[in-house]
Structure formats: C-alpha cells, structure tokens
Amino acid sequence: MLVVDWRDIEGETPDQDIELLIELVETLPDGAIVVELGTNRGRSGLAMASVCKGTVYLVDNFTPDHPGWVAPSREVLEQNIAAIGLQERCVVVEGDSAETGRDWQGGKVGLLFIDAAHDEGSVRADIEAWLPHVEGYVCLHDFNNPHVPGVQAAARALLGEPWKVHWLTGVYCV
C-alpha cells in the first residue's frame, strides 16, 4: 500500500479523534514537543507530526502480541515516516511507555497522547510518569470507550474531570 498521508496508515484511532489531536497540536507554539505513547504504525502520531511546529516522539514497545486489531511494527512505522517525509519531525523511541516517561530528559511536553496499554494500572503508570513533564494537554484514547473502563478510571482518579471529551478521546489541560 502506498502511504501518502496519515489516512493511508492502518490503525485503530478513528478519524474524528485524530482531527481533534491535529486541532490541539496546531495551537502549540513553534518548537513544541508532542509525545505519543503506543504509536503502533504511526497513524495518529504522523497526523500530529504533519502539523507540529516542533518534534513528535513516537513511543512504543512494539510487542508483537499487542491485543489490538493492528500489530505494531517499528519497521512499518519507519517506512511510513519516510513515505510521508516526516523524518525531521519524528523521533521513534522503542521502550516501555511509563519507563520512558520516568527517564524523560527531552523538555516540557505540549501534548501527551496516551494510547498504550489500556488497563487501569498501565494508564495510571503512564500518567504518573509523564505528568511532571507536561505543560499543555494530556489526551487519552479510548477514554469514552465502555469496553476499556480502565482508561477513564485512571484518568479521573489522577486528573479529575476532563476539559473536553471528543468521540473516544478525553482531553485534560495541565
């Protein structure tokens, strides 16, 4: 399949949620840092990178037994980045999302998109690890999905009520 833009990338994040992420990234200043946890093949991450005036970090452990519909692949992600021509805006980070956050030295994050493991414990660990680094938005995929209640439970316990819920994504301003 020829990849021309993010819409051509196989993924699980609906267009409506990606359009919200694009709108939020467009509000960030020049040089902004965006971090996506659970980037998979890059559908939402590359959509954000296409409008970002800074750097997008794409974090995934690329575990082949991923429980979603689309198996993550670093090789496919890197091919997609190159096909769209976003190599200068994207940094691929292979590793555990919470551990990467605890070790983060990359500066303040303008937008954090959490779409890694969806169980409550993993989402809590991601929020706790990354929150000290965020000055802007924390967005959680599947926040409004009744099939994965751990996302909303963890977010509400640690962050309270969201600023906005759009389609499946919950958005917090921090």
Secondary structure, 3 states (H helix, E strand, C coil): CCCCCHHHCCCCCCHHHHHHHHHHHHCCCCCCEEEEECCCCCHHHHHHHCCCCCEEEEEECCCCCCCCCCCCCHHHHHHHHHHHCCCCCEEEEECCHHHHHHCCCCCCEEEEEECCCCCHHHHHHHHHHHHHHEEEEEEECCCCCCCCHHHHHHHHHHHCCCCEEECCEEEEEC
